Amino acid sequence: MMCFRNEKWTIALRNFCFFAYKLSFYHTVSKGGDFLKEKIKTFLSVCVLVVAIPYIVTLLFQGKDTKEGEQAMEQLIKQETPLIVELNGQQLEVEEYLAGIVALEIPLDSEPEAIKAQAVIARTELLGAVEAQGTLPDAMSLKEMLTLWGQDGFEKNYQVLEEAIKDTEGEVLLWKEKLIQPAFHAVSAGQTRKAKEALGIKQPYLKNVDSKVDISSPNYLKVVFFEKNALTEKLKQACPDAELSAETIIDQIIVSKRDSSDYVLEVQVGTTVITGEEFRNCLGLNSACCFLKEVEGQIRIVTKGLGHGLGLSQYGANQMAKEGGGYKDILTYYYSNTKVEKK
């Protein structure tokens, strides 16, 4: 049984497994990625057995190492079963599912530390949904990535995703030892929002955080003009009972409440009151931090920021990363009194 202890033999086997894994990966991706997960999982399982069993058997047959061999076999058998989730009918482990979430949530030409921060956010989202038995976050499948990026783009972008996920492996955001709800948006209006004001719920880690660096974003400020008739028709869809008139529409839109970050909380449209987010969605605005004025017979609406303004600003996070900030620094800055730990 001494042949099983031959170091060169073991190294050769491992090299063979690695080569065959890479060959299987690229062959599968070139076919569209539909059965990537199944092929790789099956092959790696075989590789683990090929490399591990001879070593364990050797230990079992050596008198002084019998106990060590038994422990090794027991550890192999009792390995923790990974958490499995499903995407488009395909079963994936959590760390694999994350790649699809992060690919949807952040541009992959962002700074590496900003992408790592997003990976922690995505893992926190995913495990929170699993824990609550809720709806899993949306994610891209390998096939969708391949279609979107092409072969060359897929290899480059997937490497970025893998590195961000590996470098943050198992890490989540916690507040008082519990998973947080890690809201994020593209660009703030210069300051993030307080959950108590925006949502009416107490989430102490979602506070007003200065993010004036967002002012330099090309998406910070946007100006749109509406013809009075067009604006009236759009608002009637959201407020069918409002009895609006195009001639006096500017007087029939009253912003009745804002939060401390200047985002609209309530708008009175005729006799109907809607939320700032409903108003934003109805008109397709960049954010609810908006300001209306009649200019030369049209209604001008100026918006600040892009998104709902809660939690992490992706633009702000990217700027912090450019200035040398690490992903943990970024996360604990935007999510007050939280910590990044392995779950």
Stockholm file with secondary structure:
# STOCKHOLM 1.0

chainA/1-343         MMCFRNEKWTIALRNFCFFAYKLSFYHTVSKGGDFLKEKIKTFLSVCVLVVAIPYIVTLLFQGKDTKEGEQAMEQLIKQETPLIVELNGQQLEVEEYLAGIVALEIPLDSEPEAIKAQAVIARTELLGAVEAQGTLPDAMSLKEMLTLWGQDGFEKNYQVLEEAIKDTEGEVLLWKEKLIQPAFHAVSAGQTRKAKEALGIKQPYLKNVDSKVDISSPNYLKVVFFEKNALTEKLKQACPDAELSAETIIDQIIVSKRDSSDYVLEVQVGTTVITGEEFRNCLGLNSACCFLKEVEGQIRIVTKGLGHGLGLSQYGANQMAKEGGGYKDILTYYYSNTKVEKK
#=GR chainA/1-343 SS CGGGGCHHHHHHHHHHHHHHHHHHHHHHHHTTSTTHHHHHHHHHHHHHHHHHHHHHHHHHTSGGGHHHHHHHHHHHHTCCCCCEEEETTEEEEHHHHHHHHHHHHSCTTSCHHHHHHHHHHHHHHHHHHHHTTCCCCCCCCHHHHHHHHHHHHHHHHHHHHHHHHHHTTTEEEEETTEECCCCEESBCSSBCBCHHHHTSSCCTTSCCCBCGGGGGSTTSEEEEEEEHHHHHHHHHHHCTTSCCCGGGGGGGEEEEEECTTSCEEEEEETTEEEEHHHHHHHHTCSCSCEEEEEETTEEEEEEESBSCCBSEEHHHHHHHHHTTCCHHHHHHHHSTTCEEEEC
#=GC SS_cons         CGGGGCHHHHHHHHHHHHHHHHHHHHHHHHTTSTTHHHHHHHHHHHHHHHHHHHHHHHHHTSGGGHHHHHHHHHHHHTCCCCCEEEETTEEEEHHHHHHHHHHHHSCTTSCHHHHHHHHHHHHHHHHHHHHTTCCCCCCCCHHHHHHHHHHHHHHHHHHHHHHHHHHTTTEEEEETTEECCCCEESBCSSBCBCHHHHTSSCCTTSCCCBCGGGGGSTTSEEEEEEEHHHHHHHHHHHCTTSCCCGGGGGGGEEEEEECTTSCEEEEEETTEEEEHHHHHHHHTCSCSCEEEEEETTEEEEEEESBSCCBSEEHHHHHHHHHTTCCHHHHHHHHSTTCEEEEC
//
